[in-house]
Amino acid sequence: MVQVGAPEKPVPVHVFSLIMGRRRLAGSLIGGIKETQEMLDFCGQKGIGSDIEVISIDKINEAYERMLVGDVHYRFVIDINSLK
């Protein structure tokens, strides 16, 4: 898990679940809304995009299973229209 931004209250961490599950906890200072908008504007001006695989909500478990076995080549994006 990567914590982006600072939570309002301290977050309890159960270290044993991290150790036994071989999980990692990290933090990132990627910037606020202004910096994010600047980055998106830059990407739009330069034609920079990301490779994605659009899935419907009913495929979420399949996507998760694929992630577990390393069969993910692009970021999964859930089609919001499939939530209706």
C-alpha positions as CSV (number, residue, x, y, z in Angstrom):
1,M,0.0,0.0,0.0
2,V,1.2,3.5,-0.8
3,Q,-0.2,6.3,1.4
4,V,-0.5,9.4,-0.8
5,G,-1.0,12.5,1.2
6,A,-1.3,12.8,5.0
7,P,-4.4,11.4,6.9
8,E,-6.1,13.7,9.4
9,K,-5.5,11.2,12.2
10,P,-2.7,8.7,12.9
11,V,-3.1,5.4,11.1
12,P,-2.6,2.3,13.2
13,V,-0.4,-0.3,11.6
14,H,-0.5,-3.9,12.6
15,V,3.1,-4.8,12.0
16,F,2.6,-8.5,12.4
17,S,0.1,-8.6,9.4
18,L,2.8,-6.8,7.3
19,I,5.5,-9.3,8.3
20,M,3.4,-12.4,7.9
21,G,1.7,-11.3,4.7
22,R,5.1,-10.1,3.2
23,R,3.4,-6.8,2.6
24,R,4.9,-3.3,2.3
25,L,3.7,0.1,3.4
26,A,5.1,3.2,1.8
27,G,4.4,6.9,1.5
28,S,4.6,9.4,-1.4
29,L,4.7,13.1,-1.7
30,I,3.4,13.4,-5.2
31,G,2.0,16.9,-4.8
32,G,-1.4,18.5,-4.4
33,I,-4.2,19.4,-6.8
34,K,-2.2,22.2,-8.4
35,E,0.8,20.0,-9.2
36,T,-1.5,17.2,-10.4
37,Q,-3.3,19.6,-12.7
38,E,0.0,20.9,-14.1
39,M,1.1,17.3,-14.8
40,L,-2.2,16.5,-16.6
41,D,-1.9,19.7,-18.6
42,F,1.7,18.8,-19.6
43,C,0.6,15.3,-20.6
44,G,-2.2,16.7,-22.7
45,Q,0.0,19.2,-24.5
46,K,2.6,16.5,-25.2
47,G,0.2,13.8,-26.1
48,I,1.3,11.6,-23.3
49,G,-1.2,9.0,-22.1
50,S,-1.3,5.7,-20.3
51,D,-1.9,2.2,-21.5
52,I,-5.1,0.9,-19.9
53,E,-7.4,-2.1,-20.0
54,V,-11.0,-1.1,-19.5
55,I,-13.1,-3.7,-17.6
56,S,-16.7,-3.8,-16.5
57,I,-17.4,-4.1,-12.8
58,D,-18.5,-7.7,-13.2
59,K,-14.9,-8.5,-14.3
60,I,-13.3,-7.2,-11.1
61,N,-12.7,-10.6,-9.6
62,E,-11.1,-11.9,-12.8
63,A,-8.9,-8.8,-12.9
64,Y,-7.8,-9.4,-9.4
65,E,-7.0,-13.0,-10.1
66,R,-5.0,-11.9,-13.2
67,M,-3.1,-9.5,-11.0
68,L,-2.2,-12.3,-8.6
69,V,-0.6,-14.4,-11.3
70,G,1.2,-11.5,-13.0
71,D,-1.1,-11.4,-16.1
72,V,-1.5,-7.6,-16.1
73,H,0.1,-5.6,-18.8
74,Y,-1.8,-2.3,-18.4
75,R,-3.6,-0.5,-15.6
76,F,-7.2,-1.7,-15.1
77,V,-9.8,0.9,-15.3
78,I,-13.4,0.1,-14.4
79,D,-16.0,1.4,-16.9
80,I,-18.2,3.6,-14.7
81,N,-21.2,2.8,-17.0
82,S,-21.0,-0.8,-15.8
83,L,-21.9,0.3,-12.3
84,K,-25.5,1.2,-13.3
